[in-house]
Amino acid sequence: MARVPSSVVAAAGLVGGYAVARWTKKRPLGGVVLGAAGIAAGREWHKRGGIPVAAGLGALYLAGFAGAHPLAKKVGAWPAVFGAAGVVAATTWAVADRG
């Protein structure tokens, strides 16, 4: 079976977490999606680069989540989430997935 790149998992966690929270109107449920994807991606980051890579990309993942909130006030919610997911995915691909 083909491996899903961790960059895709991380981006899907950010977008999916927001989508679930928005459409269900249950923010904790969106947090579950965000957290599950973060854990899955983090395990792969740890396998590929050890603790430093996992910690760095994990911090970026959290920063993307947190940073999308104030950015949404300027550009709108969906553009902010897609922008954060794009930055996280591109960085993750370059650091952990490029192989």
Residue frames as qw, qx, qy, qz and C-alpha x, y, z in Angstrom:
[[0.000, 0.889, 0.458, 0.000, 0.00, 0.00, 0.00],
 [0.384, 0.564, -0.029, 0.730, 1.27, 3.47, -0.86],
 [0.395, -0.426, -0.451, 0.678, 2.33, 5.73, 2.00],
 [0.055, 0.920, 0.316, 0.223, 0.48, 9.03, 2.34],
 [0.447, 0.377, -0.255, 0.770, 3.07, 11.83, 2.64],
 [0.344, -0.497, -0.557, 0.569, 3.13, 13.49, 6.05],
 [0.023, -0.106, 0.091, 0.990, 2.78, 16.86, 4.33],
 [0.383, -0.295, -0.598, -0.639, -0.64, 15.79, 3.03],
 [0.498, -0.470, -0.706, 0.180, -1.65, 14.47, 6.47],
 [0.276, -0.336, -0.320, 0.842, -0.64, 17.74, 8.15],
 [0.149, -0.015, -0.269, -0.951, -2.43, 19.93, 5.60],
 [0.463, -0.358, -0.701, -0.408, -5.52, 17.71, 5.78],
 [0.424, -0.423, -0.656, 0.460, -5.48, 18.02, 9.57],
 [0.077, -0.251, -0.142, 0.954, -5.55, 21.80, 9.43],
 [0.334, -0.044, -0.427, -0.839, -8.20, 22.02, 6.72],
 [0.511, -0.295, -0.781, -0.204, -10.23, 19.09, 8.00],
 [0.311, -0.333, -0.637, 0.621, -10.12, 20.26, 11.60],
 [0.124, 0.194, 0.059, -0.971, -11.47, 23.65, 10.62],
 [0.424, -0.092, -0.598, -0.674, -14.11, 22.15, 8.31],
 [0.460, -0.336, -0.818, 0.076, -15.39, 19.76, 10.98],
 [0.182, -0.343, -0.491, 0.780, -15.50, 22.51, 13.61],
 [0.202, 0.142, -0.143, -0.958, -17.32, 24.88, 11.29],
 [0.481, -0.096, -0.629, -0.603, -19.86, 22.47, 9.84],
 [0.514, -0.353, -0.775, 0.100, -20.70, 20.64, 13.07],
 [0.240, -0.774, 0.045, -0.585, -20.50, 23.82, 15.19],
 [0.851, -0.523, 0.017, 0.046, -18.52, 21.73, 17.68],
 [0.192, 0.858, -0.465, 0.107, -15.02, 23.11, 18.04],
 [0.546, -0.486, 0.678, -0.084, -13.79, 20.20, 20.20],
 [0.873, 0.271, 0.405, 0.004, -14.67, 17.79, 17.39],
 [0.535, 0.819, -0.161, 0.135, -12.54, 19.84, 15.02],
 [0.219, -0.773, 0.574, -0.157, -9.79, 19.67, 17.62],
 [0.825, -0.139, 0.546, -0.033, -9.98, 15.89, 17.57],
 [0.792, 0.574, 0.147, 0.145, -9.42, 15.89, 13.81],
 [0.190, 0.898, -0.337, 0.209, -6.59, 18.41, 14.14],
 [0.484, -0.623, 0.595, -0.156, -4.98, 16.41, 16.94],
 [0.899, 0.062, 0.432, 0.007, -5.31, 13.01, 15.25],
 [0.697, 0.684, -0.011, 0.215, -3.69, 14.27, 12.06],
 [0.021, -0.873, 0.429, -0.232, -0.96, 16.00, 14.08],
 [0.693, -0.428, 0.574, -0.084, -0.17, 12.80, 15.94],
 [0.892, 0.308, 0.313, 0.106, -0.11, 10.74, 12.74],
 [0.495, 0.813, -0.154, 0.264, 2.14, 13.24, 10.99],
 [0.284, -0.814, 0.461, -0.211, 4.33, 13.62, 14.08],
 [0.864, -0.214, 0.454, 0.036, 4.99, 9.89, 14.23],
 [0.796, 0.511, 0.161, 0.282, 6.20, 9.99, 10.63],
 [0.157, 0.910, -0.254, 0.288, 8.33, 13.07, 11.29],
 [0.580, -0.645, 0.486, -0.103, 9.96, 11.28, 14.21],
 [0.912, 0.082, 0.371, 0.156, 10.70, 8.22, 12.06],
 [0.650, 0.675, 0.095, 0.335, 12.26, 10.35, 9.33],
 [0.315, 0.703, -0.235, 0.593, 14.25, 12.87, 11.32],
 [0.490, -0.139, -0.642, 0.574, 14.13, 12.09, 14.99],
 [0.236, -0.693, -0.525, 0.434, 13.15, 14.41, 17.78],
 [0.148, -0.399, 0.080, 0.901, 14.49, 17.66, 16.27],
 [0.116, -0.113, -0.632, -0.758, 12.47, 17.28, 13.05],
 [0.285, -0.544, -0.784, -0.092, 9.35, 16.12, 14.87],
 [0.262, -0.614, -0.402, 0.627, 9.59, 18.99, 17.36],
 [0.085, -0.279, 0.243, 0.925, 10.22, 21.62, 14.69],
 [0.207, -0.205, -0.686, -0.667, 7.46, 20.49, 12.37],
 [0.299, -0.567, -0.754, 0.146, 5.11, 19.97, 15.31],
 [0.174, -0.532, -0.234, 0.795, 5.75, 23.55, 16.39],
 [0.066, 0.104, -0.453, -0.883, 5.09, 24.73, 12.84],
 [0.239, -0.399, -0.832, -0.303, 1.83, 22.74, 12.75],
 [0.267, -0.651, -0.581, 0.409, 0.67, 24.40, 15.97],
 [0.126, -0.418, 0.057, 0.898, 1.83, 27.80, 14.72],
 [0.093, -0.140, -0.668, -0.725, -0.17, 27.28, 11.53],
 [0.275, -0.586, -0.761, -0.033, -3.26, 26.51, 13.58],
 [0.279, -0.662, -0.353, 0.599, -2.74, 29.49, 15.88],
 [0.170, -0.293, 0.273, 0.901, -1.64, 31.85, 13.12],
 [0.006, -0.374, -0.742, -0.556, -4.69, 31.17, 10.99],
 [0.170, -0.712, -0.631, 0.256, -6.93, 32.75, 13.64],
 [0.089, -0.708, -0.060, 0.698, -5.63, 36.34, 13.45],
 [0.120, -0.148, 0.633, 0.751, -5.00, 36.00, 9.72],
 [0.066, 0.505, 0.839, 0.190, -8.66, 35.07, 9.23],
 [0.030, -0.786, -0.380, 0.486, -9.67, 38.52, 10.49],
 [0.040, -0.601, 0.324, 0.729, -7.74, 40.08, 7.61],
 [0.185, 0.271, -0.728, -0.602, -8.33, 37.70, 4.69],
 [0.808, -0.049, -0.173, -0.561, -11.24, 35.47, 5.73],
 [0.750, -0.369, 0.513, -0.199, -11.38, 32.09, 7.39],
 [0.938, 0.248, 0.233, 0.067, -10.95, 29.73, 4.44],
 [0.541, 0.753, -0.255, 0.275, -8.08, 31.66, 2.81],
 [0.260, -0.740, 0.538, -0.308, -6.31, 31.79, 6.17],
 [0.844, -0.208, 0.479, -0.124, -6.72, 28.05, 6.75],
 [0.872, 0.454, 0.104, 0.147, -5.61, 27.18, 3.21],
 [0.276, 0.844, -0.358, 0.288, -2.64, 29.54, 3.51],
 [0.476, -0.610, 0.585, -0.246, -1.53, 28.01, 6.80],
 [0.918, 0.035, 0.393, -0.047, -2.02, 24.49, 5.44],
 [0.719, 0.671, -0.082, 0.162, 0.01, 25.38, 2.35],
 [0.031, 0.809, -0.515, 0.282, 2.93, 26.70, 4.38],
 [0.672, -0.393, 0.592, -0.210, 2.87, 23.67, 6.67],
 [0.924, 0.273, 0.266, -0.012, 2.60, 21.25, 3.73],
 [0.574, 0.760, -0.236, 0.192, 5.41, 22.87, 1.72],
 [0.147, -0.734, 0.596, -0.289, 7.76, 23.00, 4.69],
 [0.793, -0.220, 0.532, -0.199, 6.93, 19.46, 5.74],
 [0.886, 0.457, 0.067, 0.039, 7.51, 18.18, 2.22],
 [0.386, 0.795, -0.391, 0.256, 10.90, 19.93, 2.06],
 [0.263, -0.627, 0.642, -0.355, 12.04, 18.72, 5.48],
 [0.575, -0.196, 0.744, -0.278, 10.52, 15.26, 5.85],
 [0.797, 0.357, 0.429, -0.229, 8.90, 13.95, 2.68],
 [0.428, 0.769, -0.360, -0.310, 11.22, 14.90, -0.17],
 [0.953, -0.121, 0.276, 0.041, 13.30, 11.84, 0.55]]
